[in-house]
Amino acid sequence: MTPESFAASQFDVVIVGGGTAGLVLANRLTDSKHSPPLRVGVIDAGHYNPSGDPAIDIPYGANTYTGDPNAFTIGNPKYDWLMKSEPQASLDGNVIWYFRGKVLGGSSALHANAWQRSAKNEYDAWGKVFGNGDGWTWEGLMPYFARSERWTAPPSGEDALLPPASVHGKNGPINISYNTHLSDLDRPLTEAMVNLGYPLNDNPDDGDINYLPRDGIPRSVNPMEGKRSYATSAYYTPEVQARKNLCVLMGAVVSRLVWDKSNGKPRAVGVEFVSGGKKYIVNVGKEVILSAGSLKSPQILELSGVGNKSLLEKLGVPVTLDLPEVGENLMDHPVNISDFKVRDGVQTLDTLTLDEDFLAKHKKLYDTKHTGAFTYTPRITGAFPLQELISSETYQNMREDLEKTLDEMTLTPLQKAQYGELKKWLDEGKLGLVTPAMVPRGGMISSMEPNSAYISIIVFQGHGFSRGSVHIKSTNPEASPTISPEFLSLKWDLDVQIHASQFVRKWVQTEPAAGLITELHTPSAEVKEKDDWAKFVKSRLVSMSHPMGTTAMASRSLGGVVDERLKVYGLDNVRVVDAGVIPMTLGTPIQPAVYAIAEKVCPNIISTTALLKVPSKASDLIAEDLVKPGKF
Ligand SMILES: Cc1cc2nc3c(=O)[nH]c(=O)nc-3n(C[C@H](O)[C@H](O)[C@H](O)COP(=O)(O)OP(=O)(O)OC[C@H]3O[C@@H](n4cnc5c(N)ncnc54)[C@H](O)[C@@H]3O)c2cc1C
């Protein structure tokens, strides 16, 4: 489809962003089961891979498998927006990279495939603490988690452990399966954790995420093909592509929404986009849905005059609606990574590049059985309550410090609600807040010695207290916004990271894992004192690539940007459906929640749009010269 023909089309709903959430909506809203069928247009800035792409499809090491050094997605401008934060004062001036999918399927085409639900009380808080009603609780959301899933049980045979009582969906689009390739560290690290006195979790997806799962975590990989199962392959199937009421335009950057302000609430009547250096406007019949992700949907709102009035006026953007919370409440999972060198002959994923026979064997396994090292996804990960990692005296001291810090801050109503809940969870000591995860390869934060194999252990903080923001810095829609996560800006978060890293060291130094490790590589064994740990943490901190919360779903009195139908407060017909609506950090990676959110809102979109009459066209309401394609 050309931009000209897209702009000339009449759509009921225009979806901005054909990413994780956007393609769920595109699929469900155009299903012929609904009458009358909605006409949907999707605009995405990235490119389209109709016939598969090894860089996306192969779960691990596509460049090693293909021998093509460019066969990678994360950090590759062909697939990635490659945004980065402002220098962070709390990290001694370091910047944080934000990898985000710029390809059909969005970040689901880049991510690490981990598929984990968070704990029951985390979702319950969405409904009960943030004023979104009973539909946004564990019980209200579970049918929609299940709706997206096609679950395959853990493997049988040598690796068979206790299959979890299934709480997963069996007939949805995303294939959920379990790893069948284990590195030489997978079992020893699990046993070491048991030797440290922690139980294993038989069913981490049933509302309790604590401790290492007995079977490892599930992942979004099709076990029959050994390929990533993601928004494009699962929700934009050939049957969906053939639907006459769905058009997807790629390579077009949405620059703003066009408004009719003549009647009460501003109503979006058009979407302006740029393609090939030209500007176009497509008419909107009923609704605009922003699914451009938690860093880009706020940018589009602000470019459309919806945001903090003083910021908009400073940049010369005509104000449509003063909604200062847009782009605030940026939350993420700060990650701290340690690298460990393993003994000669211990097999990790690094062995693929060290041992030709191992490489040949695993290429063959991938080609013939769709298994082996190229299908590896991280599986040894679980959440731990902080009190179980540190002494009660240390915990009490940290809590007193935290109270003092919070007393000195000016908190927003949303922060007050979030922190009240978080402190309750902390003091109950039941919810896992610190999550180590083993990745059996090195080089994640330090350079590797030749002919040596490594493992890395990442540890992410499920529920930090730091809050950041994302805002436009210019009116150029292609420019990266100003991103500032403010990681570790509260001493509490730094202390948690330090204790978590120390726990990781203790874990790998416990048998039977300890015997397989030869060197504490980064941080080195020299890092012992608290100041050294703090320096290490600050210098190596990265984002887990889970930005969320920048258009939070919460009551307006708490400072929410969208209501429980995901409609933007104060606007007539604009929703945000992406990771930005998550009102408070989740303790696990967030892709299942993004799919579930999109699944959940679809029936509401279908029922409300069915009642709407198609209003006048954008072209009747905006200046003639804007409608014509022109130079941007
Ligand atoms: C490197 C990485 C690893 C991750 N690992 C995991 C993991 O293992 N497990 C997990 O659960 N989660 C993981 N995540 C997080 C998860 O992938 C995301 O939270 C989720 O996919 C976000 O979905 P979304 O719909 O909000 O946005 P996206 O999927 O990013 O979709 C946004 C879409 O909007 C488009 N867009 C943006 N701006 C514009 C514009 N102006 N005009 C037109 N189009 C636009 C983009 O091109 C993109 O296609 C990871 C993410 C990354 C990046």
The ligand as a Gaussian input file, in Angstrom:
#p B3LYP/6-31G(d) Opt

LIG

0 1
 C       15.632000      -5.650000      23.820000
 C       14.336000      -5.960000      24.509000
 C       14.217000      -7.122000      25.280000
 C       13.013000      -7.399000      25.933000
 N       12.859000      -8.610000      26.549000
 C       11.640000      -8.960000      27.028000
 C       11.398000     -10.286000      27.492000
 O       12.250000     -11.176000      27.404000
 N       10.168000     -10.566000      28.003000
 C        9.190000      -9.615000      28.086000
 O        8.117000      -9.918000      28.619000
 N        9.386000      -8.361000      27.620000
 C       10.572000      -8.031000      27.064000
 N       10.760000      -6.787000      26.528000
 C        9.680000      -5.785000      26.661000
 C        8.549000      -5.965000      25.647000
 O        9.043000      -6.398000      24.414000
 C        7.837000      -4.619000      25.483000
 O        7.447000      -4.134000      26.738000
 C        6.597000      -4.706000      24.612000
 O        6.880000      -5.402000      23.429000
 C        6.100000      -3.298000      24.321000
 O        4.982000      -3.351000      23.477000
 P        4.273000      -2.010000      22.988000
 O        3.102000      -2.420000      22.199000
 O        4.082000      -1.122000      24.151000
 O        5.354000      -1.274000      22.056000
 P        6.149000      -1.807000      20.797000
 O        6.010000      -3.265000      20.640000
 O        7.533000      -1.274000      20.904000
 O        5.405000      -1.145000      19.554000
 C        5.473000       0.213000      19.223000
 C        5.397000       0.336000      17.711000
 O        5.102000       1.680000      17.390000
 C        5.893000       2.092000      16.298000
 N        6.038000       3.550000      16.384000
 C        6.600000       4.268000      17.380000
 N        6.514000       5.585000      17.114000
 C        5.888000       5.708000      15.932000
 C        5.508000       6.815000      15.140000
 N        5.734000       8.087000      15.515000
 N        4.892000       6.573000      13.960000
 C        4.640000       5.306000      13.552000
 N        4.978000       4.216000      14.288000
 C        5.586000       4.417000      15.458000
 C        7.188000       1.329000      16.474000
 O        7.909000       1.238000      15.267000
 C        6.704000      -0.011000      17.012000
 O        6.468000      -0.934000      15.983000
 C       11.937000      -6.480000      25.858000
 C       12.061000      -5.327000      25.071000
 C       13.229000      -5.078000      24.376000
 C       13.313000      -3.863000      23.488000

